[in-house]
């Protein structure tokens, strides 16, 4: 049951991150995606992969994307 | 963010604990979850937190470009060196239990720990280098 709820949140986060026009919001939603993915890995008893996902996906990637955003514009243009 | 006293104080208090946790993850890489890569990322993120709060110029005083470049290479050299030492003592590349350190179990433990330390140093230095190169403002 819990894995179905987590996968539902995962799909919602993925679709929202793709369709978001505000790039800072998209980055934050991608962080939430990584955190939920780490929970899914923990639920599958893959603790080592979950550790990597939490530290790299939710930690370093967010910082690097925000650092890249600071050198460009915040809003996506059509 | 340099004039916000709450952020600065909390960062000063938090950084040693983050680094201690990173070292814990590296040291227990062979007996539990974690390892050189994850611990290196945690060590690197403590420096990245410092740079975010205190600015790129102040961060480059703590970690000069020469130091991070040297650490990049030292980690790889530790990894390759342990593998080559195993070959000198007559085993295959990275066959730790051939090392003359008493029992084969203990030699395997020490070899794996050395590999984790090498990977951790390299990953931490590479994360710091990538962040500095991304955050640098061109004037």
Backbone of each chain as ProteinMPNN parsed JSONL, in Angstrom:
{"seq_chain_A": "XXXXXXXXXXXXXXXXXXXXXXXXXXXXXXXXXXXXXXXXXXXXXXXXXXXXXXXXXXXXXXXXXXXXXXXXXXXXXX", "coords_chain_A": {"N_chain_A": [[0.836, -1.21, 0.0], [1.891, 1.28, 0.908], [3.921, 1.629, -0.941], [2.535, 2.038, -3.298], [1.343, 4.532, -2.807], [3.674, 6.11, -2.58], [4.743, 5.816, -5.18], [2.741, 7.056, -6.639], [2.987, 9.737, -5.749], [5.539, 10.124, -6.757], [5.168, 10.054, -9.577], [3.49, 12.26, -9.862], [5.218, 14.325, -9.012], [7.215, 14.145, -10.985], [5.838, 14.814, -13.369], [5.008, 17.409, -12.716], [7.475, 18.716, -12.421], [8.395, 18.741, -15.031], [6.492, 20.327, -16.362], [6.586, 22.802, -15.144], [6.94, 26.341, -15.287], [8.442, 28.16, -13.856], [11.754, 28.08, -13.045], [13.129, 27.759, -10.629], [11.165, 26.685, -8.949], [10.818, 24.295, -10.326], [13.278, 23.069, -9.83], [13.102, 22.668, -7.052], [10.935, 20.903, -6.932], [12.082, 18.764, -8.223], [13.942, 18.048, -6.276], [12.207, 17.128, -4.276], [11.225, 14.95, -5.673], [13.581, 13.363, -5.765], [13.881, 12.801, -3.048], [11.56, 11.3, -2.477], [12.09, 9.194, -4.153], [14.318, 8.117, -2.835], [13.018, 7.16, -0.561], [11.483, 5.168, -1.767], [13.513, 3.412, -2.617], [14.508, 2.65, -0.097], [12.272, 1.302, 0.835], [12.377, -0.852, -0.831], [14.425, -2.282, 0.286], [16.989, -1.536, -0.524], [19.338, -0.121, 0.789], [21.792, 1.094, 0.395], [21.677, 2.244, -2.171], [19.612, 4.007, -1.689], [20.818, 5.739, 0.111], [22.783, 6.925, -1.539], [21.073, 8.169, -3.391], [19.75, 10.009, -1.733], [21.858, 11.653, -0.83], [23.241, 12.544, -3.142], [21.222, 13.076, -5.137], [19.237, 14.63, -3.764], [20.831, 16.413, -2.424], [23.48, 17.413, -3.601], [22.812, 17.8, -6.328], [20.693, 19.635, -6.279], [21.952, 21.917, -5.224], [23.843, 22.419, -7.224], [22.175, 22.89, -9.444], [20.835, 25.206, -8.593], [22.986, 26.931, -8.38], [23.667, 27.049, -11.065], [21.341, 28.248, -11.986], [21.595, 30.779, -10.917], [23.175, 32.07, -12.693], [21.705, 32.524, -14.907], [18.425, 33.27, -16.328], [15.422, 33.305, -14.274], [12.903, 32.547, -15.173], [11.328, 30.421, -17.547], [11.3, 30.815, -21.096], [8.86, 30.905, -23.699]], "CA_chain_A": [[0.0, 0.0, 0.0], [2.721, 2.478, 1.028], [4.703, 1.831, -2.162], [1.643, 2.629, -4.311], [1.219, 5.976, -2.512], [4.949, 6.737, -2.928], [4.883, 5.878, -6.642], [1.805, 8.085, -7.123], [3.642, 11.028, -5.512], [6.696, 10.191, -7.662], [4.703, 10.411, -10.92], [2.996, 13.645, -9.805], [6.383, 15.212, -8.949], [7.917, 14.136, -12.266], [5.065, 15.581, -14.351], [5.026, 18.821, -12.313], [8.801, 19.286, -12.685], [8.547, 18.97, -16.47], [5.572, 21.349, -16.871], [6.708, 24.062, -14.403], [7.622, 27.406, -16.034], [9.405, 28.776, -12.937], [12.808, 27.061, -12.97], [13.468, 27.489, -9.227], [10.159, 25.733, -8.463], [11.089, 22.995, -10.931], [14.393, 22.481, -9.098], [12.644, 22.2, -5.738], [10.1, 19.712, -7.136], [13.014, 17.679, -8.529], [14.474, 17.609, -4.987], [11.177, 16.297, -3.645], [11.244, 13.689, -6.437], [14.719, 12.554, -5.317], [13.641, 12.336, -1.674], [10.571, 10.217, -2.54], [12.789, 8.053, -4.762], [15.116, 7.497, -1.773], [12.094, 6.383, 0.275], [11.122, 3.959, -2.526], [14.648, 2.485, -2.545], [14.536, 2.087, 1.258], [11.164, 0.358, 0.907], [12.789, -2.056, -1.564], [15.567, -2.829, 1.022], [18.257, -1.164, -1.15], [19.686, 1.033, 1.628], [22.963, 1.758, -0.158], [21.216, 3.088, -3.278], [18.82, 5.091, -1.109], [21.798, 6.673, 0.677], [23.348, 7.693, -2.649], [20.023, 9.02, -3.949], [19.456, 11.117, -0.823], [22.958, 12.612, -0.714], [23.566, 13.144, -4.441], [20.045, 13.609, -5.819], [18.564, 15.705, -3.03], [21.782, 17.376, -1.875], [24.432, 18.09, -4.494], [22.192, 18.214, -7.589], [19.929, 20.857, -6.04], [22.882, 23.043, -5.072], [24.457, 22.727, -8.523], [21.172, 23.484, -10.325], [20.569, 26.58, -8.158], [24.165, 27.711, -8.762], [23.557, 27.3, -12.501], [20.234, 29.19, -12.179], [22.012, 32.134, -10.548], [23.898, 32.671, -13.815], [20.794, 32.706, -16.032], [17.16, 33.845, -15.904], [14.66, 32.387, -13.463], [11.699, 32.055, -15.839], [11.497, 29.825, -18.866], [10.576, 31.548, -22.136], [8.228, 30.003, -24.672]], "C_chain_A": [[0.868, 1.256, 0.0], [3.51, 2.717, -0.252], [3.834, 2.392, -3.277], [1.498, 4.125, -4.094], [2.494, 6.702, -2.924], [5.108, 6.862, -4.437], [3.932, 6.905, -7.246], [2.411, 9.473, -6.952], [4.801, 11.222, -6.484], [6.273, 10.652, -9.049], [4.214, 11.85, -10.934], [4.167, 14.624, -9.816], [7.094, 15.276, -10.303], [7.183, 14.984, -13.29], [5.103, 17.066, -14.022], [6.368, 19.463, -12.623], [8.986, 19.578, -14.164], [7.72, 20.169, -16.906], [5.732, 22.695, -16.186], [7.468, 25.102, -15.226], [8.691, 28.089, -15.182], [10.509, 27.757, -12.636], [13.224, 26.763, -11.538], [12.472, 26.51, -8.612], [10.412, 24.352, -9.036], [12.235, 22.293, -10.218], [13.946, 21.909, -7.762], [11.783, 20.949, -5.876], [10.981, 18.511, -7.476], [13.672, 17.144, -7.261], [13.484, 16.716, -4.255], [11.091, 14.937, -4.328], [12.359, 12.779, -5.949], [14.482, 11.984, -3.931], [12.641, 11.185, -1.659], [11.207, 8.976, -3.15], [13.658, 7.338, -3.732], [14.23, 6.66, -0.851], [11.693, 5.091, -0.431], [12.261, 2.939, -2.46], [14.725, 1.85, -1.167], [13.452, 1.032, 1.43], [11.499, -0.946, 0.19], [14.01, -2.716, -0.938], [16.905, -2.569, 0.332], [18.779, 0.085, -0.443], [20.849, 1.811, 1.031], [22.576, 2.712, -1.299], [20.421, 4.263, -2.743], [19.729, 6.164, -0.522], [22.385, 7.555, -0.43], [22.318, 8.65, -3.228], [19.765, 10.227, -3.062], [20.585, 12.13, -0.81], [23.254, 13.297, -2.046], [22.337, 13.808, -5.056], [19.421, 14.78, -5.101], [19.542, 16.744, -2.521], [22.549, 18.129, -2.935], [23.741, 18.609, -5.746], [21.411, 19.505, -7.424], [20.839, 22.065, -5.974], [23.472, 23.425, -6.42], [23.447, 23.377, -9.468], [20.869, 24.921, -9.928], [21.757, 27.472, -8.505], [24.143, 28.011, -10.254], [22.443, 28.307, -12.788], [20.648, 30.61, -11.867], [22.76, 32.82, -11.683], [23.004, 32.862, -15.032], [19.482, 33.294, -15.504], [16.325, 32.807, -15.163], [13.483, 31.768, -14.205], [12.043, 31.482, -17.201], [10.715, 30.625, -19.889], [10.031, 30.568, -23.164], [8.838, 30.192, -26.05]], "O_chain_A": [[0.641, 2.179, -0.781], [3.751, 3.865, -0.624], [4.325, 3.144, -4.12], [1.523, 4.905, -5.047], [2.435, 7.768, -3.537], [5.559, 7.897, -4.928], [4.261, 7.55, -8.242], [2.368, 10.294, -7.869], [5.031, 12.326, -6.978], [6.912, 11.521, -9.642], [4.476, 12.588, -11.883], [4.135, 15.628, -10.527], [7.528, 16.35, -10.72], [7.798, 15.779, -14.001], [5.216, 17.898, -14.921], [6.418, 20.619, -13.042], [9.655, 20.546, -14.526], [8.177, 20.959, -17.732], [5.083, 23.659, -16.593], [8.514, 24.796, -15.798], [9.713, 28.54, -15.698], [10.248, 26.705, -12.051], [13.633, 25.64, -11.242], [12.855, 25.619, -7.854], [10.25, 23.349, -8.342], [12.195, 21.079, -10.017], [14.351, 20.812, -7.378], [11.873, 20.037, -5.054], [10.685, 17.384, -7.081], [13.937, 15.947, -7.155], [13.854, 15.687, -3.689], [10.912, 13.909, -3.675], [12.148, 11.585, -5.74], [14.83, 10.835, -3.655], [12.825, 10.209, -0.931], [10.919, 7.852, -2.739], [13.741, 6.11, -3.733], [14.631, 5.584, -0.408], [11.573, 4.043, 0.204], [12.019, 1.747, -2.27], [14.978, 0.65, -1.055], [13.663, 0.006, 2.077], [10.985, -2.008, 0.541], [14.591, -3.618, -1.542], [17.866, -3.301, 0.57], [18.692, 1.194, -0.969], [20.901, 3.036, 1.139], [23.078, 3.834, -1.384], [20.524, 5.377, -3.256], [19.448, 7.356, -0.641], [22.475, 8.773, -0.281], [22.633, 9.802, -3.526], [19.583, 11.339, -3.558], [20.331, 13.334, -0.782], [23.492, 14.504, -2.078], [22.397, 14.972, -5.454], [19.107, 15.801, -5.713], [19.131, 17.862, -2.211], [22.323, 19.318, -3.159], [24.027, 19.719, -6.195], [21.442, 20.372, -8.297], [20.56, 23.104, -6.573], [23.592, 24.609, -6.735], [23.792, 24.299, -10.208], [20.666, 25.773, -10.793], [21.575, 28.63, -8.881], [24.549, 29.094, -10.675], [22.559, 29.122, -13.703], [20.131, 31.554, -12.464], [22.959, 34.034, -11.641], [23.473, 33.311, -16.078], [19.426, 33.762, -14.366], [16.476, 31.604, -15.373], [13.093, 30.632, -13.933], [12.919, 31.979, -17.908], [9.602, 31.071, -19.612], [10.647, 29.545, -23.462], [8.436, 29.521, -27.001]]}, "seq_chain_B": "XXXXXXXXXXXXXXXXXXXXXXXXXXXXXXXXXXXXXXXXXXXXXXXXXXXXXXXXXXXXXXXXXXXXXXXXXXXXXXXXXXXXXXXXXXXXXXXXXXXXXXXXXXXXXXXXXXXXXXXXXXXXXXXXXXXXXXXXXXX", "coords_chain_B": {"N_chain_B": [[24.192, 36.576, 1.987], [25.907, 37.015, 4.019], [25.607, 38.831, 6.1], [23.777, 37.864, 7.85], [23.243, 36.903, 11.017], [22.189, 34.664, 12.283], [22.19, 32.593, 10.383], [24.95, 32.418, 9.918], [25.98, 31.648, 12.468], [24.663, 29.195, 12.975], [25.667, 27.721, 10.842], [28.425, 27.622, 11.479], [28.262, 26.049, 13.797], [27.181, 23.693, 12.797], [28.809, 22.566, 10.79], [31.134, 20.979, 11.769], [29.77, 18.684, 12.739], [28.55, 17.645, 10.443], [30.836, 16.949, 8.999], [31.941, 15.037, 10.714], [29.987, 13.046, 10.536], [30.25, 12.387, 7.85], [32.855, 11.25, 7.872], [32.311, 9.066, 9.523], [30.567, 7.604, 7.87], [32.332, 6.949, 5.788], [34.221, 5.346, 7.165], [32.722, 3.158, 8.027], [32.112, 1.866, 5.71], [32.563, -0.742, 4.773], [31.136, -2.43, 6.387], [28.483, -1.766, 6.568], [25.621, 0.146, 5.351], [26.505, 2.762, 3.036], [29.713, 4.272, 2.282], [32.733, 4.996, 0.407], [31.923, 6.785, -1.665], [29.422, 7.956, -0.857], [30.132, 9.034, 1.656], [32.126, 10.797, 0.837], [30.618, 12.609, -0.667], [29.099, 13.726, 1.384], [31.108, 14.936, 2.954], [32.062, 16.791, 1.052], [29.756, 18.356, 0.769], [29.652, 19.693, 3.18], [31.685, 21.596, 2.94], [30.628, 22.964, 0.755], [28.347, 24.089, 1.903], [29.587, 25.919, 3.629], [30.747, 27.635, 1.712], [28.464, 28.641, 0.436], [27.355, 30.18, 2.491], [29.404, 31.959, 3.357], [30.537, 33.013, 1.062], [32.214, 32.978, -2.174], [34.848, 33.932, -2.429], [35.886, 33.956, 0.208], [35.663, 31.214, 0.668], [37.508, 30.198, -1.163], [39.803, 30.923, 0.161], [39.923, 29.09, 2.243], [39.896, 26.563, 0.921], [42.15, 26.488, -1.356], [42.683, 26.701, -4.973], [44.783, 25.121, -5.763], [45.001, 23.236, -3.692], [42.56, 21.759, -3.871], [42.818, 20.669, -6.417], [45.101, 19.082, -5.999], [44.134, 17.249, -4.072], [42.206, 15.931, -5.605], [43.866, 14.328, -7.272], [45.328, 12.861, -5.379], [43.549, 11.064, -4.131], [42.87, 9.313, -6.245], [45.401, 8.278, -6.691], [45.87, 6.903, -4.273], [43.938, 4.866, -4.49], [44.785, 3.532, -6.915], [47.374, 2.906, -6.12], [47.086, 1.099, -3.937], [45.941, -1.031, -5.309], [48.087, -1.664, -7.025], [50.059, -2.376, -5.149], [49.009, -4.763, -4.196], [49.392, -6.254, -6.524], [52.187, -6.311, -6.573], [52.784, -7.956, -4.398], [52.095, -10.378, -5.457], [49.439, -10.994, -6.06], [46.223, -10.563, -7.767], [45.014, -7.502, -9.37], [43.857, -5.348, -6.872], [43.443, -7.485, -5.086], [43.0, -7.961, -1.983], [43.477, -9.794, 0.128], [45.912, -10.986, -0.099], [47.84, -9.45, 0.99], [50.577, -8.967, 3.324], [49.622, -8.88, 6.258], [49.197, -10.288, 8.66], [46.335, -12.117, 9.368], [44.242, -13.232, 6.595], [41.704, -12.188, 6.596], [41.914, -9.811, 8.122], [43.723, -8.385, 6.512], [42.18, -8.049, 4.215], [40.177, -6.407, 5.27], [41.662, -4.058, 5.932], [42.629, -3.321, 3.398], [40.235, -2.758, 2.02], [39.335, -0.597, 3.517], [41.316, 1.289, 2.93], [40.813, 1.698, 0.191], [38.24, 2.836, 0.346], [38.845, 5.238, 1.655], [40.459, 6.516, -0.253], [38.609, 6.809, -2.408], [36.742, 8.458, -1.114], [38.212, 10.855, -0.609], [38.729, 11.716, -3.26], [36.096, 12.038, -4.317], [34.99, 14.012, -2.623], [36.711, 16.191, -3.18], [36.23, 16.535, -5.926], [33.499, 17.216, -5.984], [33.612, 19.694, -4.617], [35.203, 21.114, -6.423], [33.575, 21.159, -8.758], [31.42, 22.644, -7.795], [32.638, 25.132, -7.182], [33.464, 25.915, -9.755], [30.988, 26.18, -10.987], [29.737, 28.176, -9.477], [31.285, 30.416, -9.694], [31.516, 33.841, -10.404], [31.645, 35.599, -13.406], [33.534, 38.413, -14.173]], "CA_chain_B": [[23.853, 35.914, 3.255], [27.013, 37.144, 4.963], [25.283, 39.696, 7.226], [22.721, 37.245, 8.65], [24.033, 36.293, 12.108], [21.638, 33.352, 12.631], [22.692, 31.626, 9.405], [26.392, 32.223, 10.113], [26.252, 30.897, 13.695], [24.199, 27.813, 12.818], [26.606, 27.048, 9.938], [29.651, 27.331, 12.232], [28.03, 24.936, 14.733], [26.737, 22.467, 12.123], [29.798, 21.988, 9.872], [31.89, 19.846, 12.326], [28.943, 17.48, 12.852], [28.395, 17.089, 9.09], [32.09, 16.299, 8.612], [32.087, 13.823, 11.525], [29.097, 12.037, 9.974], [30.865, 11.919, 6.604], [33.947, 10.331, 8.207], [31.682, 7.835, 10.022], [30.049, 6.834, 6.733], [33.468, 6.373, 5.058], [34.889, 4.305, 7.955], [31.873, 1.975, 8.157], [31.632, 1.503, 4.388], [32.653, -2.167, 4.467], [30.312, -3.246, 7.281], [27.104, -1.295, 6.617], [25.325, 1.03, 4.22], [27.426, 3.879, 2.914], [30.982, 3.932, 1.665], [33.566, 6.127, 0.029], [31.228, 7.777, -2.493], [28.436, 8.713, -0.078], [30.836, 9.833, 2.652], [32.794, 11.898, 0.155], [29.616, 13.62, -1.008], [28.714, 14.448, 2.611], [32.239, 15.812, 3.29], [32.077, 17.9, 0.109], [28.621, 19.251, 0.969], [29.923, 20.583, 4.306], [32.449, 22.732, 2.407], [29.729, 23.731, -0.107], [27.531, 24.901, 2.814], [30.43, 27.037, 4.066], [30.926, 28.579, 0.599], [27.187, 29.314, 0.203], [27.081, 31.168, 3.531], [30.451, 32.961, 3.527], [30.962, 33.588, -0.197], [33.195, 32.188, -2.931], [36.217, 34.394, -2.184], [36.293, 33.435, 1.52], [35.811, 29.766, 0.538], [38.768, 29.901, -1.852], [40.907, 31.044, 1.125], [39.992, 27.836, 3.008], [40.296, 25.514, -0.028], [42.685, 27.093, -2.582], [42.512, 25.874, -6.166], [45.868, 24.141, -5.807], [44.713, 22.158, -2.739], [41.501, 20.863, -4.357], [43.364, 19.894, -7.535], [45.996, 18.057, -5.462], [43.34, 16.197, -3.437], [41.644, 15.136, -6.706], [44.805, 13.316, -7.754], [45.811, 11.998, -4.296], [42.6, 9.979, -3.924], [43.039, 8.328, -7.33], [46.695, 7.607, -6.499], [45.707, 5.926, -3.188], [43.199, 3.721, -5.054], [45.629, 2.778, -7.843], [48.549, 2.404, -5.403], [46.739, -0.123, -3.188], [45.8, -2.103, -6.29], [49.398, -2.087, -7.523], [50.767, -3.071, -4.067], [48.513, -6.142, -4.223], [50.042, -6.964, -7.634], [53.601, -6.526, -6.225], [52.875, -9.11, -3.502], [51.814, -11.617, -6.156], [48.021, -11.263, -6.302], [45.662, -9.809, -8.875], [44.746, -6.105, -9.034], [42.898, -5.177, -5.77], [43.194, -8.726, -4.327], [43.588, -7.485, -0.722], [43.803, -10.785, 1.156], [47.271, -11.471, -0.3], [48.753, -8.537, 1.684], [51.157, -9.617, 4.507], [49.226, -8.142, 7.467], [48.6, -11.249, 9.576], [45.341, -12.989, 8.758], [43.702, -12.77, 5.314], [40.508, -11.398, 6.89], [42.351, -8.48, 8.546], [44.311, -7.721, 5.342], [41.064, -7.655, 3.351], [39.523, -5.269, 5.925], [42.508, -2.867, 5.798], [42.657, -2.925, 1.99], [38.967, -2.137, 1.649], [39.284, 0.714, 4.17], [42.165, 2.202, 2.154], [40.097, 2.043, -1.044], [37.147, 3.759, 0.682], [39.417, 6.555, 1.963], [40.863, 7.127, -1.518], [37.41, 7.236, -3.138], [36.138, 9.579, -0.395], [38.984, 12.086, -0.849], [38.521, 12.176, -4.634], [34.718, 12.502, -4.543], [34.806, 15.289, -1.929], [37.43, 17.252, -3.901], [35.577, 16.785, -7.22], [32.259, 17.963, -5.728], [33.981, 21.083, -4.298], [35.681, 21.763, -7.652], [32.427, 21.414, -9.646], [30.621, 23.749, -7.247], [33.37, 26.393, -7.357], [33.449, 26.3, -11.17], [29.634, 26.607, -11.359], [29.296, 29.359, -8.735], [32.169, 31.558, -9.913], [30.918, 34.908, -11.204], [32.592, 36.199, -14.338], [33.455, 39.875, -14.189]], "C_chain_B": [[24.895, 36.176, 4.332], [26.676, 38.01, 6.167], [24.183, 39.119, 8.105], [23.357, 36.416, 9.753], [23.512, 34.907, 12.456], [22.206, 32.292, 11.697], [24.171, 31.349, 9.645], [26.679, 31.36, 11.334], [25.859, 29.435, 13.55], [25.161, 27.039, 11.911], [27.881, 26.669, 10.672], [29.46, 26.141, 13.156], [27.855, 23.633, 13.967], [27.856, 21.781, 11.343], [30.622, 20.857, 10.502], [31.074, 18.567, 12.422], [28.741, 16.823, 11.493], [29.66, 16.337, 8.699], [32.318, 15.017, 9.406], [31.216, 12.697, 10.969], [29.652, 11.491, 8.66], [31.995, 10.94, 6.87], [33.398, 9.011, 8.736], [31.203, 6.967, 8.862], [31.2, 6.196, 5.954], [34.047, 5.192, 5.831], [34.053, 3.033, 8.059], [31.37, 1.497, 6.797], [31.646, 0.018, 4.118], [31.743, -3.009, 5.337], [28.866, -2.775, 7.35], [26.798, -0.47, 5.401], [26.244, 2.24, 4.216], [28.722, 3.413, 2.287], [31.711, 5.185, 1.24], [32.806, 7.193, -0.725], [30.277, 8.625, -1.658], [29.112, 9.591, 0.961], [31.564, 11.005, 2.035], [31.829, 13.002, -0.225], [29.233, 14.416, 0.232], [29.838, 15.388, 3.037], [32.272, 17.024, 2.363], [30.942, 18.87, 0.367], [28.826, 20.132, 2.188], [30.713, 21.807, 3.837], [31.542, 23.605, 1.539], [28.816, 24.615, 0.737], [28.307, 26.12, 3.288], [30.545, 28.084, 2.967], [29.629, 29.336, 0.327], [26.99, 30.437, 1.214], [28.113, 32.284, 3.511], [31.001, 33.501, 2.21], [32.108, 32.825, -0.842], [34.625, 32.617, -2.6], [36.744, 33.879, -0.848], [36.507, 31.927, 1.447], [37.108, 29.385, -0.152], [39.97, 30.117, -0.943], [41.064, 29.753, 1.914], [40.501, 26.709, 2.116], [40.846, 26.219, -1.262], [42.569, 26.125, -3.755], [43.57, 24.781, -6.228], [45.57, 22.958, -4.896], [43.655, 21.208, -3.281], [41.988, 20.044, -5.554], [44.277, 18.783, -7.052], [45.21, 16.906, -4.847], [42.661, 15.313, -4.474], [42.572, 13.99, -7.073], [45.217, 12.357, -6.649], [44.871, 10.818, -4.075], [42.75, 8.891, -4.973], [44.336, 7.559, -7.14], [46.623, 6.588, -5.371], [45.034, 4.67, -3.726], [44.122, 2.868, -5.931], [46.82, 2.18, -7.121], [48.249, 1.145, -4.631], [46.572, -1.292, -4.149], [47.149, -2.605, -6.774], [50.212, -2.794, -6.451], [50.321, -4.529, -4.012], [49.182, -6.93, -5.356], [51.506, -7.245, -7.317], [53.742, -7.753, -5.341], [52.362, -10.389, -4.154], [50.358, -11.929, -6.397], [47.567, -10.6, -7.585], [45.462, -8.363, -8.432], [43.61, -6.043, -8.014], [42.545, -6.488, -5.065], [43.814, -8.547, -2.937], [44.111, -8.615, 0.142], [45.175, -11.403, 0.957], [48.272, -10.625, 0.495], [49.274, -9.173, 2.968], [50.854, -8.852, 5.789], [48.654, -9.102, 8.506], [47.583, -12.102, 8.846], [44.815, -12.381, 7.461], [42.484, -11.884, 5.536], [40.886, -9.968, 7.244], [42.924, -7.702, 7.364], [43.215, -7.234, 4.398], [40.346, -6.43, 3.911], [40.324, -3.989, 5.71], [42.53, -2.387, 4.345], [41.394, -2.216, 1.574], [38.835, -0.747, 2.25], [40.122, 1.727, 3.406], [41.491, 2.642, 0.868], [38.996, 3.062, -0.763], [37.695, 5.155, 0.946], [39.834, 7.258, 0.675], [39.678, 7.645, -2.307], [36.785, 8.455, -2.471], [36.857, 10.879, -0.657], [38.694, 12.614, -2.247], [37.119, 12.749, -4.829], [34.485, 13.846, -3.864], [35.467, 16.418, -2.715], [36.751, 17.567, -5.225], [34.28, 17.563, -7.028], [32.566, 19.428, -5.446], [34.404, 21.807, -5.572], [34.528, 22.097, -8.579], [31.628, 22.596, -9.131], [31.329, 25.081, -7.437], [33.301, 26.856, -8.808], [32.068, 26.767, -11.6], [29.288, 27.949, -10.727], [30.142, 30.58, -9.017], [31.491, 32.587, -10.825], [31.981, 35.505, -12.11], [32.419, 37.705, -14.346], [34.345, 40.403, -15.281]], "O_chain_B": [[24.799, 35.634, 5.433], [27.382, 37.944, 7.173], [23.698, 39.798, 9.01], [23.939, 35.364, 9.49], [24.287, 34.05, 12.88], [22.648, 31.232, 12.14], [24.61, 30.2, 9.587], [27.508, 30.451, 11.274], [26.607, 28.54, 13.943], [25.447, 25.867, 12.154], [28.378, 25.551, 10.529], [30.359, 25.313, 13.302], [28.316, 22.583, 14.415], [27.868, 20.555, 11.236], [30.813, 19.836, 9.84], [31.609, 17.478, 12.213], [28.755, 15.597, 11.385], [29.596, 15.239, 8.144], [32.819, 14.029, 8.869], [31.636, 11.54, 10.928], [29.547, 10.297, 8.38], [32.105, 9.918, 6.193], [33.947, 7.95, 8.44], [31.403, 5.752, 8.861], [31.09, 5.054, 5.507], [34.337, 4.15, 5.242], [34.609, 1.94, 8.168], [30.349, 0.816, 6.71], [30.841, -0.466, 3.322], [31.579, -4.198, 5.066], [28.085, -3.332, 8.122], [27.626, -0.382, 4.494], [26.704, 2.687, 5.266], [28.815, 2.281, 1.813], [31.364, 6.293, 1.649], [33.0, 8.382, -0.474], [30.307, 9.854, -1.728], [28.733, 10.748, 1.143], [31.622, 12.085, 2.624], [32.156, 14.185, -0.127], [29.06, 15.633, 0.161], [29.57, 16.52, 3.44], [32.482, 18.15, 2.814], [31.118, 20.078, 0.21], [28.248, 21.217, 2.255], [30.447, 22.925, 4.278], [31.651, 24.831, 1.565], [28.53, 25.752, 0.359], [27.764, 27.224, 3.348], [30.455, 29.281, 3.238], [29.662, 30.528, 0.023], [26.519, 31.518, 0.861], [27.745, 33.452, 3.634], [31.865, 34.377, 2.236], [32.868, 32.125, -0.173], [35.517, 31.775, -2.499], [37.884, 33.423, -0.755], [37.421, 31.402, 2.083], [37.743, 28.392, 0.203], [41.045, 29.577, -1.207], [42.183, 29.348, 2.227], [41.42, 25.981, 2.491], [40.064, 26.53, -2.161], [42.386, 24.92, -3.581], [43.306, 23.666, -6.679], [45.842, 21.812, -5.255], [43.807, 19.991, -3.177], [41.629, 18.876, -5.701], [44.259, 17.678, -7.595], [45.543, 15.738, -5.052], [42.539, 14.103, -4.28], [42.15, 12.839, -7.177], [45.438, 11.175, -6.911], [45.327, 9.696, -3.855], [42.757, 7.702, -4.654], [44.395, 6.354, -7.386], [47.231, 5.523, -5.467], [45.482, 3.553, -3.465], [44.238, 1.658, -5.736], [47.249, 1.074, -7.451], [49.047, 0.208, -4.647], [47.001, -2.408, -3.857], [47.353, -3.809, -6.923], [50.976, -3.707, -6.764], [51.139, -5.427, -3.808], [49.502, -8.108, -5.196], [52.037, -8.278, -7.725], [54.695, -8.518, -5.493], [52.207, -11.399, -3.467], [50.04, -13.012, -6.888], [48.377, -10.135, -8.387], [45.702, -8.025, -7.273], [42.536, -6.601, -8.237], [41.457, -6.601, -4.5], [44.968, -8.91, -2.708], [45.108, -8.425, 0.84], [45.582, -12.255, 1.747], [49.424, -11.028, 0.661], [48.514, -9.855, 3.655], [51.754, -8.23, 6.354], [47.69, -8.743, 9.183], [47.898, -12.735, 7.838], [44.922, -11.174, 7.245], [42.245, -10.946, 4.775], [40.279, -9.019, 6.749], [42.655, -6.51, 7.214], [43.308, -6.138, 3.846], [39.951, -5.533, 3.166], [39.761, -2.954, 5.351], [42.459, -1.185, 4.088], [41.439, -1.208, 0.869], [38.308, 0.169, 1.618], [39.717, 2.878, 3.241], [41.576, 3.809, 0.485], [38.822, 4.024, -1.512], [37.1, 6.146, 0.524], [39.595, 8.456, 0.517], [39.706, 8.764, -2.819], [36.346, 9.38, -3.153], [36.219, 11.903, -0.901], [38.441, 13.806, -2.422], [36.958, 13.812, -5.428], [33.857, 14.73, -4.446], [34.869, 17.477, -2.902], [36.69, 18.731, -5.622], [33.98, 18.468, -7.808], [31.884, 20.315, -5.959], [34.028, 22.958, -5.793], [34.486, 23.193, -9.138], [31.204, 23.453, -9.906], [30.693, 26.065, -7.814], [33.104, 28.042, -9.075], [31.948, 27.636, -12.464], [28.624, 28.776, -11.353], [29.768, 31.685, -8.623], [30.96, 32.241, -11.881], [33.068, 35.869, -11.663], [31.311, 38.216, -14.502], [34.432, 41.615, -15.475]]}, "name": "protein", "num_of_chains": 2, "seq": "XXXXXXXXXXXXXXXXXXXXXXXXXXXXXXXXXXXXXXXXXXXXXXXXXXXXXXXXXXXXXXXXXXXXXXXXXXXXXXXXXXXXXXXXXXXXXXXXXXXXXXXXXXXXXXXXXXXXXXXXXXXXXXXXXXXXXXXXXXXXXXXXXXXXXXXXXXXXXXXXXXXXXXXXXXXXXXXXXXXXXXXXXXXXXXXXXXXXXXXXXXXXXXXXXXXXXXXXX"}
